[in-house]
Amino acid sequence: MKHKLKDKLYYSIGEVSEAFEVNSSLIRFWEKEFDEIKPKKNAKGNRKFTKEDLKTIDLIYHLVKERGFTLEGAKTHLREDKKEALTKFELIRKLKNIKSELISIKNQL
C-alpha cells in the first residue's frame, strides 16, 4: 500500500483505490479475477473491504505491479500457498519500512 489507511473495520472502494494509487475499476477487476478478494456489500451494493481484503490486494498489487507477474501467474502463486506468500510479503514490507526509517535517522545525523 502506498498510503496508510486509518484503522477501521471496513474501507470503501474509494479509500482502497486511493491507498494503492489505482483506479477503482482496477480494484473491481481484481475482485472479479481473484476469488481471494471478497468485500462485503451494504444494502446499496457498495463494497466494504476488510483488513484481510487489503492484505490480499496489497499482495496482488506487489505481484502484478511490482514484480511483473501476469494475472494467471499471480493467481497460481496465491492458490499454491497464500498464507506463506502473505507472511513472506508482510515480512518484506516491514523490513522495507524499518530500512526507510533507519535511512531517515541516518540522514538526520
ChimeraX attribute file (.defattr): number of C-alpha atoms within 10 A of each C-alpha:
attribute: neighborCount
match mode: 1-to-1
recipient: residues
	/A:1	18
	/A:2	9
	/A:3	11
	/A:4	10
	/A:5	14
	/A:6	8
	/A:7	8
	/A:8	8
	/A:9	9
	/A:10	16
	/A:11	19
	/A:12	16
	/A:13	19
	/A:14	13
	/A:15	17
	/A:16	24
	/A:17	17
	/A:18	17
	/A:19	16
	/A:20	18
	/A:21	12
	/A:22	13
	/A:23	13
	/A:24	17
	/A:25	11
	/A:26	11
	/A:27	19
	/A:28	14
	/A:29	10
	/A:30	17
	/A:31	16
	/A:32	12
	/A:33	13
	/A:34	18
	/A:35	11
	/A:36	18
	/A:37	21
	/A:38	16
	/A:39	19
	/A:40	13
	/A:41	12
	/A:42	9
	/A:43	6
	/A:44	6
	/A:45	8
	/A:46	12
	/A:47	18
	/A:48	18
	/A:49	21
	/A:50	18
	/A:51	14
	/A:52	13
	/A:53	20
	/A:54	20
	/A:55	16
	/A:56	20
	/A:57	22
	/A:58	20
	/A:59	21
	/A:60	24
	/A:61	20
	/A:62	16
	/A:63	20
	/A:64	16
	/A:65	11
	/A:66	10
	/A:67	11
	/A:68	12
	/A:69	16
	/A:70	12
	/A:71	15
	/A:72	12
	/A:73	13
	/A:74	20
	/A:75	18
	/A:76	12
	/A:77	15
	/A:78	21
	/A:79	14
	/A:80	11
	/A:81	10
	/A:82	16
	/A:83	11
	/A:84	11
	/A:85	16
	/A:86	17
	/A:87	11
	/A:88	12
	/A:89	17
	/A:90	15
	/A:91	12
	/A:92	12
	/A:93	13
	/A:94	12
	/A:95	12
	/A:96	12
	/A:97	12
	/A:98	12
	/A:99	12
	/A:100	12
	/A:101	12
	/A:102	12
	/A:103	11
	/A:104	11
	/A:105	10
	/A:106	9
	/A:107	8
	/A:108	7
	/A:109	5
